[in-house]
Amino acid sequence: MNNIEKIVRRNILELQPYSSARDEFSDRNGIFLDANENPFGELNRYPDPYQKELKQKLAEMRGVDTKNIFVGNGSDEVIDLAFRIFCNPGIDKALTFTPTYGIYEVSAAINNVEIVNVPLNKAFQIDLEKTKPYLNDKRVKLIFICSPNNPTGNLMNKKEIEFILNNANGIVIIDEAYIDFSNETSTIALINQYKNLIVSQTMSKAWGLAAARIGIAYANEQIISLYNKVKSPYNVSELNQKQALKTLNNYDLYSSNLRTILDEKEQLKMALQQINVVKKVYPSDANFLLIEVDNSNEIYSTLVNQKIITRNRNKQVPNCIRISVGTPDENRALITALKELR
Ligand SMILES: *Cc1c(COP(=O)(O)O)cnc(C)c1O
């Protein structure tokens, strides 16, 4: 793996970042006449641009240094900034393993970056033979590995991940949005070993905080400083920082909800396997199940008519529907509706 500087866009390497009022004086106590804020009100002050308290908590939980953490406005920001830091528009490329999360491709398109889609094999695992030709392509600056993968639900094998980390010319982003639902350990443990690794996590799924838009990137210090240079100064609002911290501090609620979701997933899986129109329920390390049915378009619409909304993934995986695990009542309603189909 090359020095990171060789793969960063030149303008970003040379960028003089904006220095905010809160950068220059970060002590909480004082008479603040520096940022043209209104002295009255509850949310009148700009939030901490580096989310120190939140990062401190995340650092303790994940066993890393706060310098290895970037907090973004959802994973969307973590992904978009990766394009802006590393990919020269119209020149560089990004690689994904399909079928996968649609945001990578859209973010690439927004940034005018060509996307290379390498199909996963029949078991939805990475096909190294198809991948190898792209690993030392200097133009391939980003490689997205979603594990557990959306919409297929499976974890990617460690063997292929490590091969890619060892041989890629560019940055490898492992999207672990669903890792807390699985028994596998996070690849965060590898960030100091692989200078080209970014591990992306989120509070939107297992932590139940989709509305607060908290995405987290774990990487070595050099990559995190690039993120800090490019992000907008106050990218995570005060309300969201506070709520994220409060949620992380209520570990009991988190783990009891997690257990319920995982139990419900097993129940839902068994119930789905008994249903006539369901041909297959794919194994899942996440909080959703991918099912293959006779005619996904028809089943999807029938469910929508009963106000049961699932995700029709027919275009990504033929005749497949992705179902999020809901509350016990919601899951029962789904099963009842599916049983009535013939
Ligand atoms: C849901 C999801 C996310 C979360 O995105 P946020 O912007 O943090 O809400 C990230 N990656 C994948 C693969 C997802 O399915």
The ligand as an SDF file (V2000), in Angstrom:
LIG
                    3D

 15 15  0  0  0  0  0  0  0  0999 V2000
  -28.7600    1.7640    6.4550 C   0  0  0  0  0  0  0  0  0  0  0  0
  -27.3700    1.7160    5.9230 C   0  0  0  0  0  0  0  0  0  0  0  0
  -26.4310    2.6970    6.2710 C   0  0  0  0  0  0  0  0  0  0  0  0
  -26.8050    3.8090    7.2080 C   0  0  0  0  0  0  0  0  0  0  0  0
  -26.7410    5.0260    6.5970 O   0  0  0  0  0  0  0  0  0  0  0  0
  -26.9360    6.3410    7.4920 P   0  0  0  0  0  0  0  0  0  0  0  0
  -26.6720    7.4290    6.5040 O   0  0  0  0  0  0  0  0  0  0  0  0
  -25.8840    6.2910    8.5750 O   0  0  0  0  0  0  0  0  0  0  0  0
  -28.3070    6.3310    8.0350 O   0  0  0  0  0  0  0  0  0  0  0  0
  -25.1500    2.6010    5.7940 C   0  0  0  0  0  0  0  0  0  0  0  0
  -24.7810    1.5810    5.0110 N   0  0  0  0  0  0  0  0  0  0  0  0
  -25.6410    0.6160    4.6630 C   0  0  0  0  0  0  0  0  0  0  0  0
  -25.1850   -0.5100    3.8300 C   0  0  0  0  0  0  0  0  0  0  0  0
  -26.9590    0.6660    5.0890 C   0  0  0  0  0  0  0  0  0  0  0  0
  -27.8090   -0.2980    4.7070 O   0  0  0  0  0  0  0  0  0  0  0  0
  1  2  1  0
  2  3  1  0
  2 14  2  0
  3  4  1  0
  3 10  2  0
  4  5  1  0
  5  6  1  0
  6  7  2  0
  6  8  1  0
  6  9  1  0
 10 11  1  0
 11 12  2  0
 12 13  1  0
 12 14  1  0
 14 15  1  0
M  END
$$$$
